[in-house]
Amino acid sequence: MKKNIIISLFLLLFSPYSVKAKQQKENTKNGHEYVDLGLPSGTLWATCNIGAEKPENKGDYFMWGETQPLDWDSIFIEGWGMTYYDRRLSKILDEMPSSGTARTHFFEKTCYKYAKDITPKGNLRVTKYCTDAIHGIVDGKEELDLEDDAACVLWGKHWRTPSRAQIVELIRGGYTTVSITERNGVPGCLVTGTKAGYTDKSIFFPYTGGKTALSLKDAKSLTGTPADTCGCYWLRNGGEGISSGAIFFNFRKKHRFDFHGFSPRNYGLPIRPVWQK
């Protein structure tokens, strides 16, 4: 009897199924899969965006510093064509004036979490992560706190929205190659390791585009067709003196990666988390 138990345990521990399960567990953190490209910092990059089930899926879109994804919908406003909006703006639609422009009305009624109002030039006046009194209430913070980092809040400890230093290491550190390609028909950017032992490792960033509470793009950008001609992803860094915005990295066929992009914080962009202990 004892011998049979020992044999059963051996088969359980060393069966192909248990080995596969162990490998899957080793390649995940808090239940989310990652790729180790052998980067000196030890940074591990997630294989998927937040809210995506596959690497080629866009996933959820967030305003910078918010931890709940935007609930996008589309409406038709006479004279403006197809327009995107966050469902939090639904009450604003009921208050639409009979005259004036939809753009002005939406901009005056921003729903961004850390915005007090909108300046005459259309910039946010922010209540957090501000380094200049022109743009809001100064607190000197230039990087997302854990409580405002969607990756940490939704995926757990040690998962973060990438920093600019981490994307620089990934793309320009000399440890990877970058190519524009497709995965299952979805255009995007493939980053492949070049260090010995990591040349079979890669991560895929799909074209995502960016979404705004009021956008005059056609409906294709919302439904995930090839209307999205670039990939745009939030970083956790603020706007470097322009406190109404934040830094993102983007790529397109002609310009490859540009990790010094700047966007208003109330734009909706996806997030590709990183894990670093």
C-alpha positions as CSV (number, residue, x, y, z in Angstrom):
1,M,0.0,0.0,0.0
2,K,2.8,2.4,1.0
3,K,4.7,1.5,-2.2
4,N,1.6,2.3,-4.3
5,I,1.2,5.7,-2.7
6,I,4.9,6.6,-3.4
7,I,4.5,5.6,-7.0
8,S,1.3,7.7,-7.4
9,L,3.0,10.7,-5.9
10,F,6.0,10.3,-8.2
11,L,3.7,10.1,-11.3
12,L,1.8,13.2,-10.1
13,L,4.9,15.3,-9.6
14,F,6.7,14.4,-12.7
15,S,3.9,13.8,-15.2
16,P,3.8,16.1,-18.3
17,Y,0.8,17.9,-16.9
18,S,2.4,18.8,-13.6
19,V,5.6,20.0,-15.4
20,K,3.5,22.2,-17.7
21,A,1.6,23.6,-14.7
22,K,4.8,24.3,-13.0
23,Q,6.2,26.1,-16.0
24,Q,3.0,28.2,-16.3
25,K,3.3,29.1,-12.6
26,E,6.9,30.1,-13.0
27,N,6.0,32.4,-15.9
28,T,3.3,34.3,-14.0
29,K,3.2,36.8,-11.2
30,N,-0.1,37.2,-9.3
31,G,-1.7,35.1,-12.1
32,H,-0.5,37.3,-15.0
33,E,2.0,36.0,-17.5
34,Y,5.3,37.8,-18.2
35,V,8.3,37.5,-20.4
36,D,11.9,37.7,-19.1
37,L,14.1,39.4,-21.7
38,G,17.2,39.3,-19.6
39,L,17.2,43.0,-18.9
40,P,19.8,44.3,-16.4
41,S,17.2,46.0,-14.2
42,G,15.4,42.7,-13.7
43,T,12.2,44.2,-15.2
44,L,9.7,41.6,-16.4
45,W,7.3,42.7,-19.1
46,A,3.7,41.4,-19.2
47,T,2.6,39.6,-22.3
48,C,-0.8,41.4,-22.5
49,N,-2.3,44.8,-21.8
50,I,-4.5,45.2,-18.8
51,G,-8.0,43.9,-19.7
52,A,-6.7,41.8,-22.7
53,E,-6.8,38.0,-22.9
54,K,-4.3,37.8,-25.8
55,P,-1.1,39.8,-26.7
56,E,-2.8,41.1,-29.8
57,N,-5.9,42.4,-27.9
58,K,-6.0,46.1,-27.1
59,G,-7.5,45.6,-23.6
60,D,-8.8,48.4,-21.5
61,Y,-8.2,52.2,-21.8
62,F,-7.5,54.4,-18.9
63,M,-7.1,58.1,-18.2
64,W,-3.7,58.7,-16.6
65,G,-3.8,58.2,-12.9
66,E,-7.1,56.4,-12.9
67,T,-7.5,52.8,-11.9
68,Q,-10.9,52.0,-13.4
69,P,-11.0,51.5,-17.2
70,L,-13.1,53.8,-19.3
71,D,-16.4,52.6,-20.4
72,W,-16.4,53.7,-24.0
73,D,-19.4,54.1,-26.2
74,S,-20.2,56.0,-29.4
75,I,-22.9,58.6,-30.1
76,F,-23.9,60.7,-33.1
77,I,-24.1,64.5,-32.6
78,E,-25.5,66.4,-35.5
79,G,-22.7,68.1,-37.4
80,W,-19.9,66.2,-35.7
81,G,-20.4,62.6,-37.0
82,M,-19.3,59.7,-34.9
83,T,-18.1,60.7,-31.4
84,Y,-16.6,58.7,-28.6
85,Y,-17.4,59.3,-25.0
86,D,-17.0,57.8,-21.6
87,R,-20.4,56.7,-20.1
88,R,-19.7,59.1,-17.2
89,L,-20.5,61.9,-19.7
90,S,-24.0,60.5,-20.3
91,K,-25.6,63.2,-18.0
92,I,-23.8,65.9,-20.0
93,L,-25.5,64.7,-23.1
94,D,-28.9,65.3,-21.5
95,E,-27.7,68.9,-20.7
96,M,-26.5,69.6,-24.3
97,P,-27.5,73.2,-25.1
98,S,-29.6,73.8,-28.2
99,S,-26.9,76.1,-29.6
100,G,-23.1,76.1,-29.4
101,T,-20.6,73.4,-30.2
102,A,-20.4,69.9,-28.7
103,R,-16.6,70.2,-28.4
104,T,-16.8,73.3,-26.1
105,H,-19.6,71.7,-24.0
106,F,-17.6,68.5,-23.5
107,F,-14.3,70.2,-22.7
108,E,-16.0,72.4,-20.0
109,K,-17.4,69.2,-18.4
110,T,-14.4,67.0,-18.0
111,C,-14.8,63.9,-16.0
112,Y,-11.1,63.3,-15.2
113,K,-10.6,62.2,-11.6
114,Y,-7.9,64.7,-10.7
115,A,-9.1,67.7,-12.7
116,K,-10.7,70.8,-11.1
117,D,-11.7,72.6,-14.3
118,I,-10.5,73.4,-17.8
119,T,-8.4,76.5,-18.7
120,P,-9.4,78.8,-21.6
121,K,-6.7,77.0,-23.7
122,G,-8.3,73.6,-23.1
123,N,-5.7,72.4,-20.5
124,L,-6.7,70.6,-17.4
125,R,-6.2,72.3,-14.0
126,V,-5.2,69.3,-11.9
127,T,-5.4,68.6,-8.2
128,K,-2.7,66.0,-8.0
129,Y,0.7,65.4,-9.7
130,C,1.3,69.0,-10.3
131,T,4.6,70.9,-10.4
132,D,3.5,74.2,-11.7
133,A,0.8,76.5,-10.2
134,I,-0.4,77.4,-13.7
135,H,-1.7,73.9,-14.1
136,G,-3.3,73.4,-10.7
137,I,-2.5,72.6,-7.0
138,V,1.2,72.1,-6.6
139,D,2.3,68.9,-4.8
140,G,5.6,68.3,-6.6
141,K,4.8,64.7,-7.5
142,E,6.0,63.5,-10.9
143,E,5.3,59.8,-10.8
144,L,2.1,57.8,-10.0
145,D,1.6,56.7,-6.4
146,L,0.8,53.0,-6.0
147,E,-2.8,53.9,-5.2
148,D,-3.2,55.6,-8.6
149,D,-1.3,53.0,-10.6
150,A,-3.9,50.8,-12.4
151,A,-1.3,48.0,-12.9
152,C,-0.6,47.8,-9.1
153,V,-4.3,48.2,-8.0
154,L,-5.7,45.7,-10.5
155,W,-2.8,43.2,-10.8
156,G,-1.3,43.3,-7.3
157,K,2.0,44.0,-5.6
158,H,5.1,44.7,-7.7
159,W,3.1,45.2,-11.0
160,R,3.5,48.8,-12.2
161,T,2.8,51.0,-15.2
162,P,6.2,51.2,-16.9
163,S,8.5,54.2,-16.3
164,R,10.3,56.1,-19.0
165,A,13.6,54.5,-17.9
166,Q,12.1,51.0,-18.3
167,I,10.9,51.7,-21.8
168,V,14.3,53.2,-22.7
169,E,16.0,50.1,-21.4
170,L,13.6,47.9,-23.3
171,I,14.0,49.6,-26.7
172,R,17.3,51.4,-26.6
173,G,19.3,49.5,-24.1
174,G,20.9,47.2,-26.7
175,Y,19.2,44.1,-25.3
176,T,16.5,43.7,-27.9
177,T,15.6,44.2,-31.5
178,V,12.4,46.0,-32.6
179,S,10.3,45.2,-35.7
180,I,6.9,46.2,-37.0
181,T,4.9,43.1,-37.8
182,E,1.5,41.4,-37.4
183,R,0.1,38.8,-35.0
184,N,-3.0,37.0,-36.0
185,G,-3.8,39.7,-38.4
186,V,-3.3,42.5,-35.9
187,P,-0.5,45.1,-36.7
188,G,1.9,46.0,-33.9
189,C,5.5,46.0,-32.7
190,L,7.5,42.9,-31.8
191,V,10.4,43.3,-29.3
192,T,12.8,40.3,-29.2
193,G,15.6,39.6,-26.8
194,T,19.2,39.5,-28.1
195,K,21.2,38.4,-25.1
196,A,22.4,34.8,-25.1
197,G,19.7,32.6,-23.6
198,Y,17.0,35.1,-24.3
199,T,16.8,35.2,-28.1
200,D,13.7,33.0,-28.2
201,K,11.8,35.5,-25.9
202,S,9.7,38.3,-27.3
203,I,6.7,40.5,-26.5
204,F,4.1,42.0,-28.9
205,F,2.5,45.5,-28.6
206,P,-0.6,45.8,-30.8
207,Y,-1.6,49.1,-32.5
208,T,-4.1,50.7,-30.1
209,G,-4.5,54.3,-31.0
210,G,-5.8,56.7,-28.4
211,K,-9.3,57.6,-27.3
212,T,-10.7,60.9,-26.1
213,A,-13.9,61.8,-24.4
214,L,-14.7,63.7,-27.6
215,S,-13.0,62.4,-30.8
216,L,-14.0,63.1,-34.4
217,K,-12.5,59.8,-35.7
218,D,-14.8,57.4,-37.4
219,A,-16.2,54.3,-35.8
220,K,-13.5,52.0,-37.0
221,S,-11.1,53.1,-34.3
222,L,-13.6,52.0,-31.7
223,T,-14.3,48.6,-33.2
224,G,-10.7,47.5,-33.6
225,T,-10.3,47.6,-37.3
226,P,-7.0,48.8,-39.1
227,A,-8.0,52.4,-38.5
228,D,-5.5,52.4,-35.6
229,T,-2.2,53.2,-37.2
230,C,0.0,53.4,-34.1
231,G,0.5,52.0,-30.7
232,C,0.1,54.3,-27.7
233,Y,0.7,53.2,-24.1
234,W,0.8,55.2,-20.8
235,L,4.0,55.5,-18.7
236,R,3.8,56.4,-15.0
237,N,5.7,59.6,-15.4
238,G,4.0,63.0,-15.3
239,G,4.2,65.7,-17.9
240,E,7.7,67.0,-16.9
241,G,6.6,70.6,-16.1
242,I,3.4,70.4,-18.1
243,S,1.2,69.2,-15.4
244,S,-2.0,69.0,-17.4
245,G,-0.5,66.0,-19.3
246,A,1.6,62.8,-18.9
247,I,4.2,60.8,-20.8
248,F,3.4,57.9,-23.0
249,F,5.4,55.8,-25.5
250,N,4.2,55.2,-29.0
251,F,5.3,53.5,-32.2
252,R,4.3,53.5,-35.9
253,K,5.8,52.0,-39.0
254,K,7.8,55.0,-40.1
255,H,9.0,56.4,-36.7
256,R,9.3,53.1,-34.7
257,F,9.3,54.1,-31.0
258,D,8.9,57.6,-29.6
259,F,8.9,57.3,-25.8
260,H,8.8,61.0,-25.2
261,G,5.2,61.4,-26.3
262,F,3.0,63.8,-24.4
263,S,-0.7,63.5,-23.9
264,P,-3.5,65.2,-21.9
265,R,-4.3,63.1,-18.9
266,N,-8.0,62.7,-19.8
267,Y,-7.1,60.8,-23.0
268,G,-7.7,57.1,-22.9
269,L,-4.7,54.9,-23.5
270,P,-4.0,51.2,-22.6
271,I,-1.3,50.0,-20.2
272,R,1.3,47.2,-20.6
273,P,2.4,46.4,-17.0
274,V,5.9,45.6,-15.8
275,W,6.9,43.6,-12.8
276,Q,10.0,44.5,-10.7
277,K,10.5,43.5,-7.2
